[in-house]
């Protein structure tokens, strides 16, 4: 069994100290470059990303996963105003994690969905000197592009199904069972095609539902029509500042359709793009062996 540590890191922000929970597999003092894994959402805890920890056994890569502030085992802050929840907050938390774990001078970064958005923005904005490789998995280059992709996918469903979802969104009844059942039908096609869903994925969605503060504030109740603070988010104007070797991933049936990923491929100076033909948004479940091989080979080359 690989060496394992877990615990809490103090994170001081705006004069208050919070707790970031993390788990690391492999020896962080070994000199072998670790990969830090950023979960999606925002506000969906880390459990569904656990397959990525297998990179430690398949490629001898130390792996670090953590719950971003506001979810999972990290500090929950339900009473914070919406202005508190910014991309910069999560960038500061990541910087703090890297520093406290002593890996800021030599690390890789893997972000999934929102985690990929955060990783891209972080790298373009802060230019971390210790970063060696970047993996952007199933992540859009802008939120308006995400809405375009979601609309395209939704248009493939029957008109009465589309009308039902739209009606609930317009009436503010997205918590209704009919809407939730409809979203699961959509998710079964474009988030994870396995049936039944893996227990860790269900656990992550359950964690978000228990405390939807971050998700609802930054995204909103609907993925089709973003109403939260990320509505206008974009890195389109700073992709060219990401000068690190970057691996782009998406699935053929992904919510992050090619239109979402293409700007990264066109503008990144050092990019490789791999698409998983039999996957949607989570190839680490749907095509796990190939996913681990593609990611592990990229990080160790």
N, C-alpha and C positions, 0 to 999 in steps of 0.2 A: 504493500500500500504506500502511495506517495505521502510525503510529509504534509500535514494539514494544520492550518491555524484559522481561527475565526475570532471575532470580537467586535468591539466598538471603538470608533475613532472620534475624538472630540472635533467638532467643526464649529468654529466661531464665525458668525455672520451678523453684521449690523449690531454688534455689541451683545449678542446672545449666543450661548453655546448649545449646540445640538449634538446628536449622536448619529454617526453613519455606521451601519452594520456592514461587515465584510466577511468574506471567506476566501482563503487562499489555499490552493493545492500546489505542492512542490515547494522547494526551499528557495525563498526569496533572497537568501544570502549566498546562493551558489554561484552567482555570476551569470547564470543562464537568463536570457532576456525574458521577462514575463509578459503576458498579454492581459490587459484590463478589459473587462467585458461590461458594456453599458446596456442595460435592459431598456425596453420600449415603454410605450404608454402615450404621453408621460403619465406616470402613476400606476404602472402595472409591475408588481414586484418581481424579483429575480427568478423565481422558481422555474418558470418555463425555459429559462436560458441555461439550466443546469447541464444539458447535453454538451455544451461547449467546454465544460470542465474535463471532458474526456480527452481533450488535446494534451493534457498532462500525461496520460498513459499512452496515447498513440504517437506523440511526437516529442515527448520529454519537455514540454513547454510549461513552465509554472503559470497557473491561471488564477486570476483574481476576479471575483464577482462581488457586487455590493448592491444593497438597496439604496436607491437615491432618496434623499430626504423627503419625508412626507408619506412614504409607503413602506410596507413590509415590516422589517424589524428595526428600521431606522426611526428617528423621531417623527411623530405625527403632529402636524400643526394645523388643525382644522380651523382655528380662529384667525389665521393670518389673512390680511386683505389680499385681494387679487394682485395688487401691485408687487407683493412679496415674491410671487412665483414667476421668476424670469429665467431666461436662458443663462444669464450671467450668474445667477445663484448656483445653478448646477455646474457651470464651469469652475466656479470657486470651490465647490465641493470636490470636484475631480482633482483640481490642483492640490487641495489639502490632503486628499487620499494618497496621491503620488508622493507628496513630501513626507507624510507621516509613515508610510511604508518603506521609505528610503529607496524608491525606484525611479524617481523623477529624471534621472540621468540616463536611463536605459530601459525602454518599455515599448510595447506595441499596444494598439488600441483597436478594439472591435466593438462597433455599435450596431444594434439592431433596431430598425424602424425609427422611432423617436430617438433611440440611443445613437443611431447613425446620424441623424440630424444634429444632435448635440455634439457628436464627435467631429463632424465636418465643420461646424461653426467654431468649435473650440480650437481646432487645428488651424483653420484659416485666420482666426482672430488673434490667437495667443502664440502661435508658432513655437510649440514646446520643443526646446533644444534636444531633449532626450528621446524623442519619438523616433522610431525606426521604420515601422510599417503601420498602415491604416487599413482597416477592413470596414467597409460601409455595406451592411447587409440589409436589403429590402427597405432602403431609405430614399425618400424623395429629396430633390434639390430645392424644392420650395413647396409651401403648403398649397398655393393655388394650383400647382401641377398635380398635387395629390388629389384635390377635388376633381380635376379633369379626369384623372384615372378612375376614381371611384364612380363618377357619373357614367363613364364608358362601361364599366363592369355592371353597374346596376341596370343599364339599358338592355342588357342581355336577358334579364329576367322578365316574366310575364307582366303585362301592363297593370293588372289588378294588384300584383305584389308591389310594384313600384308605388302605385297610388296609395296603398295601405301605409307604407313606410312614410311617405310624404305627408299624409294626413296626420299621423301621430306626431311628426316633427313640427308641423305647423300649429298643432293644438297643444303642444307641450306635454304630450302623454307618452313620452318615450320609455317610461317605466312600465307601461302596460304589457301584459303577457303576450298579446298578439304581436306587438312590436319586437319584444325581446326574442320571441320564437322566430320571427322573420329575420332578425339580425343573425341568429344562429344558422339559419339556412344559408345566408350570404357568407358568413364566416366559414362554414363547412366547405365552401367552394373556393374561397379566396384568402383565408387565414391559415387554416390547417385542414387538410383533406383526409386525415386519418379518422376512422370511426371505430370505436369511440375515441374521443380526445384523450391524450395522455393525462395522467393524474396531475402532473406538475403544471400543465397548461391550465387545467381547471382550477388548480390552487391559485395561480396567478390572477385569473379573472375574478375568483372569489375574493382575493385580497383587494383588488381594485374596487369591487362592489361594496366591501365593508367600509372603505374610506375613499370615496371618489373625489376628494378635494382637489388633488393635483390634476387629475384627468378632466374633470368638468371645468376647472378654472382655465386651463391652458388649451384644451381641445374643444370641450363642450359636450353635450349629450349625443351628438350625431357625428359620425365620421364622414358623412356625405356633404354636410354643410357646416364647416368649421365656424364656431361662434366664439371660441375662447381667444386668449391672448396670442396664440400662435397663428391666427388666421392669415396674417400677412407675412409670416416668417419666410425667409429666403436666404440662400447663400449664392444665388446665381451671379451676383456681382463680385464675389471673392473666391470662387472655386480655383481660379488660377493662382491663388496664394497658397494652395495646398501642394507643396513641392515634394511631398513624401511618397514613396511607392505605395500605391493604393489598389486594393482589391475590391471590386464592385460585385455584389451578388444580388440576384433576384430569381424568382420562380416564374414559370410560364403563366401561371394563373394568379400571380401575386397582386395584392392591392397596389404595391409599388410596380406598376406596369412600366414598360420600357420608356415611355415618355417622361417618367419621373427620374429615371436613372441616366438617360442619354446626356443631359447637360454635364454631368460629372465626367462621362467618358470623352466628350468632345473637348472639355476645357482643362482636365487634369493633365499635367505634363508627364506623369508616370502612372498609367492606369492599365489594369487588366480587368475584364468583365467576364464573369462566368454566370450562365443562366442554367437553372435546374429544370429540366423538361417536365418532370413529374411532380413538381412542388408548387405550392402557392407562396405563403408569406413565411413559412417556417421549415426550410429545407433541413434544418438540424433535427427535426422529427421525421419529415417525409422522405428524405434521402440521406439519412444520417451518415452512413459510411462514406459516401462520396463527398458530402459536405466536410467532414472531418479531414479527409484526404486533401481536398482543395485548399482549405484554410490552413491546415497544418503545413503543407508543402510551401505555401506562400510565405508563411511566417518564419520558416526555417531555411529558406533558400539563401 
